[in-house]
């Protein structure tokens, strides 16, 4: 089976599909700025402004040893990032409380090591879970929440409560 896209290394700071979209937007911005700079150079305009990029974008380029000096290199990378965005594995994790960035980074590291190096996490919030997490992939749902445990063991809990009432 042919790979639909280049298997990039995503920096751990890139956790979600939204952040991959930001990488793509930043690359498109850089491409626009570089194209404008090339036009200005042809018309003998003054010195070119310094190109500014985010830490995530710089890390992405460095980890993948990417060079984007030419319009052709940038166009190819834009195409590949579009393909990555369409085909990368997305794991939906819903928490009872907001997950902090450090915890999400550790989860991302585990997911990329265990499942796929291009996998990203989409984070949701649902206080009704009480505690724990609900994990959804394209073909599985794993309810690892307190609500799931209570629901799964509902019959046992009812029997125990009835037994407690009978002991009065």
C-alpha positions, 0 to 999 in steps of 0.5 A, a space after each residue: 500500500 502506498 503511503 498517502 503522505 510523507 511521514 513527518 516527525 511532529 514535535 511534541 508541542 504539536 498536540 492537536 489537529 488545530 496545531 497542525 493546521 497552524 503549521 500549515 497556515 504558517 507555512 502558507 504565510 512564509 511562502 507568501 512572504 518569500 514570494 513577495 520578497 522575491 518580487 521586491 528583489 527583482 524590482 531592486 527594493 530595499 533590504 528584505 525583512 527578517 522572516 519570523 516563525 513560531 517555535 513549533 514551526 521551527 521545531 517541525 522544520 528542524 526535526 524533519 530536516 526540511 529546507 524551504 528556500 525555494 517556491 517549489 520546496 514550499 509548494 511540495 511541503 504545503 501539499 504534504 501538510 494538506 495530505 497529513 492533515 487529511 489522513 493523520 490518526 486522530 484520537 479524541 479524548 474527553 476529560 472530566 476536567 481541563 487537562 494541563 499542557 504537560 499532561 497532554 504532552 506526555 499523552 501525546 508522546 505515549 500515543 506517538 510511540 505506541 500508536 502512530 508517530 503522526 497521531 494527534 489528540 483532540 481534547 474535549 471536556 465533559 464534567 458528567 464523566 465525574 473522573 477519568 477519560 473517554 477515548 474515541 478512535 475511528 473504530 473504538 470507544 473506551 470509557 475509562 471514566 468513573 461514570 463508565 465504571 458506575 454504569 458498567 457495575 450498576 447491577 452490582 451497586 443496586 444489589 449492594 444498596 438493597 443489601 444495606 437497606 435490608 440490614 437496618 
